[in-house]
Amino acid sequence: MTLSAEQEPEGIRAVNASTVEGHRFRYYDFAMAAFCTILICSNLIGAGKAATLDLPLYGPVVFGAGILFFPLSYVLGDVLTEVYGYARARRVVWAGFGASLFAAFMAWAVVTMPPAPDWTGQDALAAVFGQVPRIFLASILAFWAGEIANAFVLARMKVLTKGRWLWTRTIGSTVVGQGVDSLIFYPLAFLGVWQTSLVIQVMVTNYLLKVLWEIVLTPLTYKIVAWFKRAEGLDIYDTTTDFTPFRTKV
């Protein structure tokens, strides 16, 4: 398989994903840890708040506060698929799924525990984390489906484009993945909690902002991908990969 000029050919070997079993990757574990951290923090801290930004010449724009950070997980997901292949990206998605389940359980358990008689923070804690289980349920379902779709589209486009035009697959996969994510997350998380019009407004606005974020961060994505590929010395193509989402084996 021929590498394109985009992919920094010096010191990088193009390989099929099925031929790298047992290869010792230097930074894969760190990328997985970063991905899970961003995912949990974005959902735990920012997902439940609707924020407003007053834009010049346009007026107020309502968006979910987590939009500022959650898209970083999609950028990192793109990097993982591009550098390590679909199977390893899928493994990271399942790791994030499990971590999110634990965070949701812990939030429910902590809020549900009877407070000490002299502790006065229960109402504030319940106000902040009381709806977290519902948000997390919606989030992990949307996240799982969206990230799997994102990884699949990117991996298939990489093979079809023979590794060229990285921007087409990072943006294209985000358009699909974030669309799946948004259509699942916002109705499940907020219908009946927010007004329906607000749910739709935030869903559409956040989707567009996430795609815009991906476009804005494209130069950074190029640099991160190039750095990881040089560090690992491989450029992985999913030419014979089993794309089933229901497994964690690589």
N, C-alpha and C positions, 0 to 999 in steps of 0.2 A: 504494500500500500504506500502510495506516495504522499509525503507530507507537503502541505502548502507553505508558502513563505510566511503566512501569518503565524505559524506554529513554532517558530524558533527551532529550525531543524537541527542545529548544532547540539550534539549531546543528547538528543531525544529520539527514542526508538518507537516507531508506530507499531502497535501490536493489537491483535484481536483479544477481546476481554477474556476469552476462554483459555488463553495461553499464559496468563499471569498468575494462576493459582499458586499460592505459596510464596509469591514475591513479597518481600518485606518493604512495606511503604513507610516512609519516614514521618509523614505528617497527617496521615489519614485519621488517626485517633484524635489528634488535636482538632481537626476540622469537625469531627463528629461531636466532640465536647462543646465546641463553639456553637454549632448548630442547635443543639439541645438547650443550651443556655439562652440563646437569643429567643428561641421559641417560647420557653416557659416564662421568661421575663416579660416578653411582649404581651402574652395572654394574661399573666397575673397582674401586671401593673397598668397596662394601657387599654385593654380591650373593652372594658366596661364604661369608658367615659366618652361622651360625645363632646368634642371641642369645636370652637368656632375661630376662624381666622378671617379678618377683614382685609380683603384684597383691594388694592387701588383700582379704580375704574370698573370694578366688578361687584364689590360688596361682600357681605359675609358668606363664608363657605363652611358648612358643617361637615366634620369628618371624625372618625374614630381616632382617639389619641394614639392608639397602638400603631397606626399607619406609619408613624415616624420611624419605627424600629422593626416591626414585623417583616417588611419587605427584605430586610437584610438576610432573613432566613432563606428567601427565594434566591437571592443573589448567591448565597453560599451553596444552596442546592444546585444551582447552575454550575458552579465551580466544581462541586463534588462529581456531578454527572460527567462534565466535560473532561475532568482530569482522571477520575477513578472508574468511570463507567457506570452504567445503569444499576448493576447488581449491588455495588457498594453504596451507591446513593440510596437505593431501596432499603438497604440495611440501616442506613442512618435515619431514614424516614420512620422505620419501625422502632428504632431506639427513641426518637422524639415522641412517638406515639405512646410508648411505655412510660417515658418520663412525665408526659402530660397527664396520663392516668393517675400516676402517683401524686402529682401536684394537686389534681382535683380531689382525690381522696383525702389528702392531708388538709386541704382547705375546709372540706366538709367536716372532718373530724374535729379540727381545732375550733370551728365556730359552734359545733354541736355540744362540745364538752361544757358541763355546767361551770360557770365562772365562780371564783372564790367570792365569799360574801363582801369583802372589802375592795374588790376590783371593779372599777367603774368604766372600763373600756369595752365592755361587751357590745353595746349598741354601735359604737364606731366600727368595731371589728366586723360585726354582722352586716353593717351598711356597705362596707368595702368588699367583703368576701362572701356575703350571704348568697349572691347569685353566681358565684364562681363555678360551682358544679355544672350548672346549665350552660354557662359560657364555655367552659372547658369541654363539655360533651359536644357542643356544636363546633367548637374550635378543632378538636382532635379529629372529628369526622371530616370536616372541611379541609383541614391541613393534610390529612392522609390522602384524600382523594385528589386534592390540588397538587400536592408535591409529586405523587405518582404520575399524574398526567403531565406535569412539568418535565419530570425526568424522562418519561417515555418520548415526548415530542422532541426534546433536545437530543436524546441519543439517536433517534431515527433520523433526524435532520442532519446530524453530524455525518452519518454514513452516506446519506443522499448527497450532501454537499462535498463529500470527501475531505472534510475538515476545514473547508474554506468558509469565509463569511461568518465568523463567530457571532457577530451582532444579530444576524438573522435568526439564529436558533435561541439565543438568550432572550431576545425580545419576543419571538414567536412562541416559545414555550411558556413565557410569562403571561402572554395574552390568553393562552388556553388554561394554564394552571391557575392563575388568579381568577379567571372567570368561573371555573369550577368551584374554587374555594369560596368566592363571594356569594354565589348562588346557594351554597349550602349553609354557610356560617350565619349570615345576618338574619335570615328568616328564622332559623332554629334558635338563635341566641336571643333575639330581641322582639319578635312578634308577640304582642300581648304585654310587653314591658314598656316599649316605646310606641308611639303612634305609628301606624303603618306607613304614613307619608314620610316620617323621619327615618324609618328603617330603609325604605326605598332610596331616599335621598343619600343617606350615609353609604349604603351599599354601592350605588352608582359612583358617587364621588370617590370613595375609597378605592374602588376598582380602577378608575381612571388615574388616580394618584399613584397607585402601585405600579401600573404600567409605565407611567411617566418617570417614577423613581428608577425603574429598570433601565429606561433610556438614558437618564441622566448619569447613572452609575456605570454605563457601558465602558467608558475608558478605564475606570477602576477595575471592572471585571476582567478586561483584557490583561491588565498588569498582574492581577492576582493569578489568573489562569496560567500566564506565561511563567510566573515565579514557581508555582506548584509543579508545572511540567518540567522545568529545569531541575528542580529539587528532586523529583522522583525519577527523572530520566526516561519517562514513558509517555506515550500518547495513545490512549486506549480507545478502540472502536468496538461497538457492539454489533458486529456483523452476524454473529450466531447466538446471541443472547436469548435466553428464555425470559420473556417480558412479563410473565405472570406477576402480579403484585403481592400474591399471598405466600411469600416465602422470604426468609432472611439469609439463606445460604448464598455465598458468592462464588 
